[in-house]
Amino acid sequence: MDGVSWRRILPATIFSLHWPVPTTTRVCHPAPNIFLLGVSGENDPSIGRVVGSIGGYSKNAGVYHCPADMSLDPVSKQPRVRSCSANGFVGTTKDEQNIRPDEVNYLHVVFHKSTDFIKLSGSDAFVYVDENPATINDGFLRVVPDRTSFGDFPAVNHGYSSSFTFADGHAQLQRWRDAFLNQKNPKPLTGYDNTWLTSHATVIK
């Protein structure tokens, strides 16, 4: 698997809750729309081409949703078909041309292929995590590596913990201690939780 590109196996805009889905599609709002996961193919007459999905590799839509996530999408009032998001520093980012440096800090490594995991090993870099319903929107978990602000928040679906999968293939639960347990008033920025998350997302070039 050495040198394998992450571009085709990580989600991109198909996970966006702001996807302009016409009312003629199967579901008029994207959050509960299984088709947008890519599990039914890449083309739909009412949407167009769906790209940037692992749907072609994993045909079961259930793998995108944590059973512990009982939240409803605020627009459709239905369960979302997705609770997981990808680390914004792994794979093809939506800000590839440095158009939005506030989204992806290009002073830090973006991992495009398996051989890029050098300064931060594949066993230390997370790829997927369940995202908190309060911040879930596109397919990426936004992380601010210099900890000057919070980005998106991991979901705390398992006691005080979140489930992560890593680039080397292993998964683990991470138990939180401070900021991510109180997302209405998260603090401190440089506390245990945000330090752990940022240090497992990327590393400075």
C-alpha positions as CSV (number, residue, x, y, z in Angstrom):
1,M,0.0,0.0,0.0
2,D,3.0,2.3,0.0
3,G,2.5,5.4,-2.0
4,V,-1.3,4.8,-2.3
5,S,-3.1,8.1,-3.0
6,W,-5.8,9.2,-0.5
7,R,-7.6,11.3,-3.2
8,R,-10.2,8.8,-4.2
9,I,-10.9,7.1,-0.9
10,L,-11.8,10.2,1.2
11,P,-15.0,12.2,1.1
12,A,-15.2,15.7,-0.3
13,T,-18.2,17.8,-1.3
14,I,-20.6,15.0,-1.5
15,F,-21.0,15.2,2.2
16,S,-22.0,18.8,2.3
17,L,-25.3,19.6,4.0
18,H,-25.4,22.7,1.8
19,W,-25.4,20.6,-1.4
20,P,-27.8,22.2,-3.9
21,V,-30.1,19.2,-4.2
22,P,-33.1,19.9,-6.5
23,T,-36.6,19.1,-5.1
24,T,-37.0,16.4,-7.8
25,T,-34.4,14.1,-6.2
26,R,-35.3,11.2,-4.0
27,V,-35.0,13.3,-0.9
28,C,-35.3,17.1,-1.0
29,H,-32.6,17.8,1.6
30,P,-29.1,16.2,1.5
31,A,-28.6,15.3,5.1
32,P,-30.9,12.2,4.9
33,N,-30.1,11.4,1.3
34,I,-28.3,8.1,1.0
35,F,-27.5,8.7,-2.7
36,L,-25.1,11.5,-1.8
37,L,-22.9,9.0,0.0
38,G,-22.0,7.5,-3.4
39,V,-23.2,4.0,-2.5
40,S,-25.6,3.8,-5.4
41,G,-23.2,4.9,-8.1
42,E,-21.6,8.2,-9.3
43,N,-24.3,9.6,-11.5
44,D,-27.9,10.8,-11.0
45,P,-30.0,12.7,-13.6
46,S,-31.3,15.1,-11.0
47,I,-28.0,15.8,-9.2
48,G,-25.2,15.1,-11.7
49,R,-21.9,13.3,-10.9
50,V,-21.1,12.5,-7.2
51,V,-17.4,12.5,-6.6
52,G,-15.0,12.2,-3.7
53,S,-16.7,9.4,-2.0
54,I,-15.7,6.0,-0.5
55,G,-19.2,4.9,-1.6
56,G,-17.7,3.0,-4.5
57,Y,-15.6,0.9,-2.1
58,S,-18.2,0.5,0.7
59,K,-21.7,-0.1,-0.6
60,N,-23.3,-0.2,2.8
61,A,-24.6,3.3,3.7
62,G,-24.7,2.3,7.4
63,V,-20.9,2.5,7.7
64,Y,-21.2,6.3,7.6
65,H,-23.5,6.7,10.6
66,C,-22.7,5.9,14.2
67,P,-25.7,4.0,15.9
68,A,-25.1,6.1,19.0
69,D,-25.9,9.3,17.1
70,M,-29.6,9.9,17.7
71,S,-29.7,13.5,16.5
72,L,-32.0,14.8,13.8
73,D,-31.1,17.1,11.0
74,P,-32.7,20.5,11.9
75,V,-34.0,21.1,8.4
76,S,-35.4,17.7,7.3
77,K,-36.2,16.6,10.9
78,Q,-34.9,13.1,9.9
79,P,-31.9,11.2,11.0
80,R,-28.8,12.1,9.1
81,V,-27.2,9.3,6.9
82,R,-23.8,10.4,8.0
83,S,-22.1,11.2,11.3
84,C,-18.5,10.7,10.3
85,S,-16.2,13.3,8.9
86,A,-12.6,13.1,7.5
87,N,-9.6,14.9,8.9
88,G,-9.2,18.0,6.7
89,F,-5.5,17.5,6.4
90,V,-5.8,14.0,4.9
91,G,-6.6,13.5,1.2
92,T,-7.8,16.1,-1.3
93,T,-8.9,19.1,0.6
94,K,-11.6,21.5,-0.6
95,D,-8.9,24.3,-0.3
96,E,-6.3,22.6,-2.5
97,Q,-5.2,25.9,-4.1
98,N,-4.9,27.7,-0.8
99,I,-8.0,29.7,-1.5
100,R,-9.2,29.4,2.1
101,P,-6.1,29.3,4.3
102,D,-8.5,29.9,7.3
103,E,-9.8,26.4,6.6
104,V,-6.6,24.5,6.0
105,N,-3.3,25.9,7.4
106,Y,-0.7,25.3,4.7
107,L,2.1,25.8,7.1
108,H,1.2,22.3,8.1
109,V,1.4,19.0,6.2
110,V,-1.6,17.9,4.1
111,F,-1.3,14.1,3.6
112,H,-2.0,13.2,0.0
113,K,-0.6,9.7,0.0
114,S,0.6,7.0,2.4
115,T,4.2,7.9,2.0
116,D,3.5,11.4,3.3
117,F,3.1,10.1,6.8
118,I,6.7,10.7,7.9
119,K,6.8,13.6,10.4
120,L,3.4,12.3,11.8
121,S,3.1,8.5,11.4
122,G,0.0,6.7,10.1
123,S,-0.5,5.3,13.6
124,D,-0.7,8.8,15.0
125,A,-2.7,10.6,12.3
126,F,-6.5,10.2,12.4
127,V,-8.5,9.9,9.2
128,Y,-12.1,9.6,10.3
129,V,-14.0,10.7,13.4
130,D,-17.7,11.1,14.3
131,E,-18.4,14.8,14.2
132,N,-20.7,16.7,16.7
133,P,-24.1,17.4,15.2
134,A,-23.6,21.1,16.2
135,T,-20.7,21.5,13.7
136,I,-21.3,18.9,11.0
137,N,-21.7,20.4,7.6
138,D,-19.2,19.4,4.8
139,G,-17.2,16.1,4.8
140,F,-14.2,17.5,6.7
141,L,-13.5,18.0,10.4
142,R,-11.9,21.4,10.4
143,V,-8.9,21.5,12.8
144,V,-6.9,24.6,13.7
145,P,-3.4,23.2,14.4
146,D,-2.0,26.3,16.0
147,R,-4.8,26.2,18.6
148,T,-5.7,29.9,18.2
149,S,-9.3,29.0,17.8
150,F,-11.6,25.9,17.8
151,G,-12.5,24.3,14.5
152,D,-15.2,21.6,14.3
153,F,-15.9,19.4,17.3
154,P,-15.8,15.6,17.6
155,A,-19.0,13.9,18.7
156,V,-19.0,12.6,22.2
157,N,-21.2,9.6,21.5
158,H,-19.5,7.0,23.8
159,G,-19.5,8.2,27.3
160,Y,-16.9,10.9,27.5
161,S,-15.2,9.6,24.4
162,S,-15.1,9.8,20.6
163,S,-14.2,7.0,18.1
164,F,-11.3,7.6,15.7
165,T,-9.8,5.6,12.8
166,F,-6.2,6.2,11.9
167,A,-4.2,6.1,8.7
168,D,-2.6,2.8,9.6
169,G,-6.0,1.1,9.9
170,H,-6.5,0.9,13.6
171,A,-9.4,2.5,15.6
172,Q,-9.6,3.7,19.1
173,L,-11.8,5.6,21.6
174,Q,-10.3,8.9,22.8
175,R,-11.6,10.0,26.3
176,W,-12.0,13.8,26.7
177,R,-11.2,15.8,29.8
178,D,-12.1,19.5,29.2
179,A,-13.2,21.5,26.1
180,F,-15.0,18.9,24.1
181,L,-17.2,17.9,27.1
182,N,-18.8,21.4,27.2
183,Q,-19.2,22.7,23.7
184,K,-21.5,25.6,24.7
185,N,-18.5,27.0,26.5
186,P,-15.4,25.1,25.4
187,K,-12.2,26.0,27.1
188,P,-9.2,26.1,27.2
189,L,-8.0,26.3,23.7
190,T,-4.6,24.9,24.7
191,G,-6.0,22.3,27.1
192,Y,-5.8,18.5,26.9
193,D,-8.6,17.9,24.4
194,N,-7.7,20.4,21.7
195,T,-4.0,19.7,22.1
196,W,-4.7,15.9,21.5
197,L,-6.9,16.6,18.5
198,T,-4.5,19.0,16.8
199,S,-1.5,16.9,17.4
200,H,-3.2,13.9,15.7
201,A,-4.4,15.9,12.7
202,T,-1.3,17.2,11.2
203,V,2.2,18.5,11.9
204,I,4.1,21.6,11.0
205,K,6.1,21.4,7.8
